């Protein structure tokens, strides 16, 4: 009777917790800051798209961060195509109305190496590009930008040193990169339109304030040869999304300049903490990432990242267990075939499994990444090869007998 009483008490406590925890979570819903970042505004970008874009944000009285390219297409120091009067006036008017927060998006957005404009260039060349780009935008608009967005999210430690010398206050790139020393602040992009709604909903369910930085381009709205990407919305869906964001009770849309003027933590320490958390190997199944809540697509607070590290250990443990189970399934199938004592079939299957395993390894590693499907197939085939090899598990058991 005593044991039954303890069991009933335990079930009641679990039931109460199951009811109370979601309620507490709803009461203490976290505040979410959303930053919209539009890149590649330049002399070559679609002015019609940008007029409509600015009007969408102005009519809703929400800010937009615009990464402007000062002189797109420049080679060397010839200044390329600077912003024409029409584009400079459009941007200036949006800034004066409080719609746009301008950031410098490189100097010319021309690759100088593998997927980079700046990283790897000498310090003096980077100094020229960052200083000249900022000066050109100031001449065109009368605004001195505080934020720098490196093209292709690629930068190095010299870039950080140059930024401080020129006078930038914030770097807005990706979640991976150096931090260096000094007072620079960091606000990486976290997602595109394809994951934005999920990121905001997930952030609102958290226990700490989070920042969601949504990065997009003109082709995500108006369509182009790249409009088949997961981030493409089109204008109707884009307007619906903006209205949805405005309806969220705990969501505030802010510009980077507003965050810099507030007490929001954009320190290098927070960036480093998120950088350690953000990288997940490509062979980790997405459903496990979602199950453990380690895929946030948001910029977490420093304290919150510490708690996520335990979840990440669990993620890797479950991943290892999954592939071990698949390996075991392959071995079990192979042992079952061996017990059928159909040696010609076993020999044929052994050779086929080895060929398929080698083919899967070659195909899966063609781009130096190990995907989920490759890892699953390789685990099963590896188990089959182990079970069919000589001496197999069945042969060992028979020898023992």
KOLDRENRO-143113 format. One record per residue (C-alpha): z, y negated, x negated; residue number from 0. Coordinates in pm, whole numbers. Each point is the difference from the previous one (the first is absolute). Last residue first. Layout:
// KOLDRENRO-143113
> Z / Y / X / NUM
...
END
This chain:
// KOLDRENRO-143113
> -2992 / 2425 / -2998 / 400
> 14 / -273 / -258 / 399
> -367 / 55 / -83 / 398
> -91 / -29 / 369 / 397
> 193 / -324 / 34 / 396
> -172 / -145 / -306 / 395
> -340 / 109 / 125 / 394
> 65 / -166 / 338 / 393
> 102 / -325 / -168 / 392
> -319 / -7 / -196 / 391
> -55 / 136 / -355 / 390
> -274 / -100 / -7 / 389
> -84 / -302 / 215 / 388
> -30 / 18 / 377 / 387
> 327 / -168 / 94 / 386
> -32 / -266 / -267 / 385
> -357 / -77 / 102 / 384
> 97 / -20 / 368 / 383
> 288 / -234 / -80 / 382
> -230 / -226 / -201 / 381
> -246 / -2 / 288 / 380
> 275 / -110 / 240 / 379
> 128 / -271 / -235 / 378
> -351 / -118 / -91 / 377
> -87 / -43 / 369 / 376
> 314 / -205 / 64 / 375
> -37 / -212 / -314 / 374
> -369 / -69 / 72 / 373
> 78 / -104 / 357 / 372
> 277 / -233 / -115 / 371
> -201 / -172 / -271 / 370
> 41 / 34 / -376 / 369
> -162 / -296 / -174 / 368
> -203 / -15 / -321 / 367
> -323 / -84 / 189 / 366
> -154 / 348 / -38 / 365
> 346 / 159 / 6 / 364
> -32 / 160 / 345 / 363
> -353 / 124 / -64 / 362
> 78 / 165 / -334 / 361
> 330 / 143 / 128 / 360
> -160 / 125 / 322 / 359
> -283 / 166 / -195 / 358
> 251 / 171 / -231 / 357
> 199 / 123 / 300 / 356
> -315 / 115 / 180 / 355
> -114 / 200 / -304 / 354
> 346 / 155 / -43 / 353
> 20 / 87 / 371 / 352
> -349 / 156 / -2 / 351
> 89 / 215 / -301 / 350
> 320 / 120 / 161 / 349
> -173 / 53 / 335 / 348
> -261 / 225 / -156 / 347
> 260 / 200 / -193 / 346
> 213 / 41 / 314 / 345
> -302 / 108 / 207 / 344
> -96 / 262 / -258 / 343
> 367 / 116 / -15 / 342
> 60 / 57 / 367 / 341
> 359 / 114 / -37 / 340
> 117 / -173 / 321 / 339
> 311 / -83 / -200 / 338
> -211 / -220 / -222 / 337
> -116 / -198 / 303 / 336
> 359 / -61 / 110 / 335
> 88 / -110 / -353 / 334
> -283 / -256 / 9 / 333
> 108 / -138 / 338 / 332
> 357 / -32 / -123 / 331
> -113 / -175 / -318 / 330
> -197 / -257 / 199 / 329
> 291 / -61 / 236 / 328
> 235 / -40 / -298 / 327
> -224 / -268 / -153 / 326
> -6 / -177 / 335 / 325
> 381 / 12 / 10 / 324
> 21 / -136 / -354 / 323
> -236 / -281 / 103 / 322
> 224 / -94 / 292 / 321
> 322 / 31 / -201 / 320
> -134 / -234 / -270 / 319
> -94 / -253 / 266 / 318
> 340 / 34 / 167 / 317
> 172 / -69 / -332 / 316
> -230 / -295 / -76 / 315
> 81 / -160 / 335 / 314
> 372 / 69 / -36 / 313
> 1 / -185 / -331 / 312
> -190 / -280 / 177 / 311
> 265 / -20 / 270 / 310
> 264 / -43 / -268 / 309
> -205 / -283 / -151 / 308
> -20 / -169 / 339 / 307
> 368 / -98 / -17 / 306
> -60 / -197 / -320 / 305
> -303 / -172 / 151 / 304
> 218 / -148 / 273 / 303
> 209 / -194 / -250 / 302
> -303 / -164 / -161 / 301
> -148 / -104 / 334 / 300
> -315 / 177 / 110 / 299
> -356 / -132 / -7 / 298
> -183 / 189 / 273 / 297
> -249 / 284 / 26 / 296
> 298 / 217 / 102 / 295
> -92 / 350 / -113 / 294
> 337 / 152 / -96 / 293
> 93 / 71 / 363 / 292
> 91 / 363 / -63 / 291
> -241 / 136 / 261 / 290
> -271 / -254 / -88 / 289
> -10 / 110 / -364 / 288
> 15 / 363 / 109 / 287
> -297 / -52 / 233 / 286
> -192 / -167 / -284 / 285
> 10 / 307 / -222 / 284
> 91 / -72 / -366 / 283
> -303 / 88 / -217 / 282
> -96 / -367 / -48 / 281
> 322 / -74 / -185 / 280
> 218 / -271 / 160 / 279
> 35 / -335 / -176 / 278
> 179 / -262 / 212 / 277
> 360 / 71 / -95 / 276
> -7 / -103 / -364 / 275
> -209 / -307 / 81 / 274
> 239 / -96 / 280 / 273
> 294 / -16 / -242 / 272
> -207 / -186 / -261 / 271
> -107 / -261 / 259 / 270
> 358 / -51 / 114 / 269
> 112 / -60 / -357 / 268
> -294 / -234 / -61 / 267
> 142 / -225 / 267 / 266
> -148 / -78 / 340 / 265
> 339 / -20 / 175 / 264
> -35 / -234 / 295 / 263
> 217 / -312 / -39 / 262
> -268 / -224 / 148 / 261
> -251 / -232 / -169 / 260
> -185 / 293 / -158 / 259
> -15 / 175 / 338 / 258
> -151 / -309 / 162 / 257
> -254 / -23 / -282 / 256
> -94 / 364 / 55 / 255
> -78 / -69 / 364 / 254
> 204 / 129 / 293 / 253
> -50 / 216 / 309 / 252
> 330 / 96 / 162 / 251
> 71 / 337 / 163 / 250
> 328 / 87 / 171 / 249
> -113 / -56 / 359 / 248
> -355 / 136 / -30 / 247
> -229 / -192 / 236 / 246
> -158 / -203 / -281 / 245
> -108 / 317 / -180 / 244
> -167 / 130 / 316 / 243
> -188 / -328 / 40 / 242
> -129 / 25 / -355 / 241
> -103 / 363 / 61 / 240
> -189 / -85 / 315 / 239
> -190 / -273 / -185 / 238
> -92 / 250 / -273 / 237
> -104 / 264 / 252 / 236
> -242 / -245 / 161 / 235
> -129 / -130 / -338 / 234
> -81 / 325 / -178 / 233
> 268 / 230 / -131 / 232
> -111 / 153 / -331 / 231
> 294 / 124 / -208 / 230
> -99 / 368 / 2 / 229
> -332 / -90 / -163 / 228
> -329 / 32 / 191 / 227
> -53 / -378 / -23 / 226
> -92 / 22 / -368 / 225
> -376 / -58 / 49 / 224
> 103 / -293 / 213 / 223
> 241 / -74 / 285 / 222
> 125 / -328 / 139 / 221
> 373 / 71 / -23 / 220
> 77 / 241 / -284 / 219
> -313 / -128 / -176 / 218
> 161 / -344 / -30 / 217
> 288 / 135 / -207 / 216
> 350 / 137 / 63 / 215
> 345 / 35 / -156 / 214
> 302 / 39 / 229 / 213
> 330 / -75 / -176 / 212
> 290 / 166 / 186 / 211
> 344 / -126 / -106 / 210
> 320 / 184 / 79 / 209
> 345 / -93 / 131 / 208
> 250 / 289 / -22 / 207
> 108 / 276 / 242 / 206
> -348 / 119 / 84 / 205
> -157 / 38 / 344 / 204
> -182 / -333 / -28 / 203
> -154 / 110 / -330 / 202
> -145 / 314 / 160 / 201
> -157 / -203 / 282 / 200
> -143 / -249 / -249 / 199
> -142 / 271 / -228 / 198
> -149 / 195 / 293 / 197
> -174 / -315 / 126 / 196
> -133 / -86 / -347 / 195
> -133 / 342 / -100 / 194
> -373 / -49 / 67 / 193
> 27 / -377 / -24 / 192
> 69 / 16 / -372 / 191
> 324 / 83 / -179 / 190
> 276 / -109 / -239 / 189
> -125 / -304 / -191 / 188
> 236 / -92 / -281 / 187
> 243 / -295 / 2 / 186
> 134 / -82 / -345 / 185
> 200 / -291 / -140 / 184
> -28 / -147 / -346 / 183
> 322 / -130 / -151 / 182
> -34 / 146 / -348 / 181
> -49 / 341 / -155 / 180
> -272 / 262 / 46 / 179
> -86 / 156 / 336 / 178
> -263 / 263 / -76 / 177
> -227 / 159 / 263 / 176
> -11 / 224 / 307 / 175
> 90 / -125 / 349 / 174
> -320 / -200 / 35 / 173
> -71 / -368 / -68 / 172
> 170 / -323 / 106 / 171
> 152 / -180 / -298 / 170
> 228 / -295 / 74 / 169
> 109 / -330 / -160 / 168
> -309 / -115 / -186 / 167
> 52 / -274 / -256 / 166
> -270 / 42 / -263 / 165
> 245 / 131 / -261 / 164
> 167 / 233 / 248 / 163
> -332 / 141 / 112 / 162
> -112 / 40 / -361 / 161
> 300 / 217 / -81 / 160
> -61 / 214 / 306 / 159
> -368 / 45 / -86 / 158
> 98 / 92 / -356 / 157
> 216 / 278 / 145 / 156
> -299 / 157 / 176 / 155
> -203 / -49 / 318 / 154
> -206 / 198 / 250 / 153
> 41 / -45 / 377 / 152
> -382 / 25 / 24 / 151
> -11 / -375 / -56 / 150
> 339 / -148 / -98 / 149
> 167 / -191 / 287 / 148
> 186 / -308 / -126 / 147
> 246 / -196 / 211 / 146
> 123 / -358 / -47 / 145
> -327 / -174 / 87 / 144
> -40 / -368 / -81 / 143
> -171 / -161 / 298 / 142
> -240 / -296 / -17 / 141
> -274 / 209 / 152 / 140
> -296 / 13 / -235 / 139
> 169 / -145 / -310 / 138
> 308 / 218 / 58 / 137
> -217 / 305 / 42 / 136
> -182 / -74 / -324 / 135
> 328 / -63 / -186 / 134
> 146 / 336 / 106 / 133
> -311 / 186 / -114 / 132
> -8 / -188 / -331 / 131
> 362 / 81 / -78 / 130
> -26 / 367 / 91 / 129
> -332 / 50 / -177 / 128
> 85 / -199 / -313 / 127
> 335 / 171 / -48 / 126
> -162 / 340 / 52 / 125
> -246 / -79 / -277 / 124
> 278 / -117 / -233 / 123
> 210 / 314 / 62 / 122
> -287 / 233 / -86 / 121
> -147 / 204 / 289 / 120
> 144 / 344 / 72 / 119
> 90 / -64 / 363 / 118
> -190 / -302 / 130 / 117
> -306 / 88 / 206 / 116
> 75 / 363 / 69 / 115
> -157 / 315 / 144 / 114
> -102 / 145 / -340 / 113
> -64 / -304 / -214 / 112
> -107 / -363 / 29 / 111
> -60 / 24 / 373 / 110
> -101 / -324 / 169 / 109
> 246 / -151 / 251 / 108
> -75 / -353 / -132 / 107
> 340 / -151 / -85 / 106
> 255 / 225 / 166 / 105
> 103 / -25 / 364 / 104
> 191 / -327 / 0 / 103
> 227 / -19 / 307 / 102
> -31 / -238 / 295 / 101
> 246 / -1 / 294 / 100
> -203 / -54 / 315 / 99
> 90 / -101 / 354 / 98
> 219 / -302 / -72 / 97
> -251 / -246 / 145 / 96
> -48 / -155 / -345 / 95
> -70 / 342 / -151 / 94
> -262 / 81 / 266 / 93
> -166 / -337 / -60 / 92
> -9 / 61 / -375 / 91
> -156 / 344 / 45 / 90
> -279 / -130 / 219 / 89
> -53 / -298 / -229 / 88
> -28 / 223 / -309 / 87
> -246 / 232 / 176 / 86
> -223 / -284 / 119 / 85
> 28 / -189 / -329 / 84
> -121 / 298 / -202 / 83
> 256 / 223 / -174 / 82
> -106 / 55 / -360 / 81
> -289 / 231 / -82 / 80
> 18 / 94 / -370 / 79
> 249 / -200 / -211 / 78
> -207 / 36 / -321 / 77
> 291 / 139 / -202 / 76
> -116 / 353 / -72 / 75
> -185 / 133 / 298 / 74
> 88 / -158 / 333 / 73
> -79 / 200 / 313 / 72
> 255 / -163 / 227 / 71
> 139 / -337 / -98 / 70
> 342 / -71 / 153 / 69
> 55 / 335 / 180 / 68
> 239 / -70 / 288 / 67
> 273 / 243 / 110 / 66
> 94 / -128 / 345 / 65
> 351 / 51 / 135 / 64
> 7 / -40 / 378 / 63
> 266 / -171 / 208 / 62
> 71 / 39 / 374 / 61
> -46 / -270 / 263 / 60
> -184 / 229 / 242 / 59
> -297 / -236 / 34 / 58
> 8 / -67 / -375 / 57
> -13 / 370 / -91 / 56
> -301 / 78 / 218 / 55
> -163 / -331 / -99 / 54
> 30 / 87 / -369 / 53
> -175 / 333 / 60 / 52
> -277 / -154 / 209 / 51
> -76 / -252 / -271 / 50
> 27 / 275 / -261 / 49
> -254 / 225 / 170 / 48
> -245 / -289 / 32 / 47
> 51 / -92 / -366 / 46
> -94 / 345 / -126 / 45
> 96 / 18 / -367 / 44
> -234 / -112 / -279 / 43
> 168 / -328 / -102 / 42
> 331 / 181 / 12 / 41
> 277 / 148 / 215 / 40
> 46 / 345 / -156 / 39
> 337 / 105 / 147 / 38
> 182 / -43 / 332 / 37
> 374 / 67 / -17 / 36
> 204 / 24 / 320 / 35
> 374 / 6 / -71 / 34
> 235 / 174 / 242 / 33
> 378 / -32 / -25 / 32
> 199 / 265 / 184 / 31
> 357 / -40 / 120 / 30
> 182 / 330 / 34 / 29
> 105 / 153 / 330 / 28
> 378 / 9 / 19 / 27
> 28 / 63 / 372 / 26
> -292 / 244 / 0 / 25
> 148 / 195 / -289 / 24
> 336 / 9 / 172 / 23
> -162 / 144 / 310 / 22
> -197 / 253 / -203 / 21
> 326 / 105 / -167 / 20
> 210 / 25 / 319 / 19
> -183 / 273 / 192 / 18
> -48 / 243 / -289 / 17
> 349 / -85 / -123 / 16
> 149 / 85 / 339 / 15
> -188 / 330 / 9 / 14
> 115 / 89 / -352 / 13
> 360 / -76 / 94 / 12
> -27 / 211 / 315 / 11
> -149 / 290 / -196 / 10
> 289 / -13 / -248 / 9
> 259 / -4 / 274 / 8
> -161 / 301 / 169 / 7
> -4 / 190 / -330 / 6
> 363 / -84 / -71 / 5
> 103 / 120 / 344 / 4
> -194 / 324 / -42 / 3
> 178 / 59 / -331 / 2
> 339 / -52 / 160 / 1
> -82 / 237 / 284 / 0
END
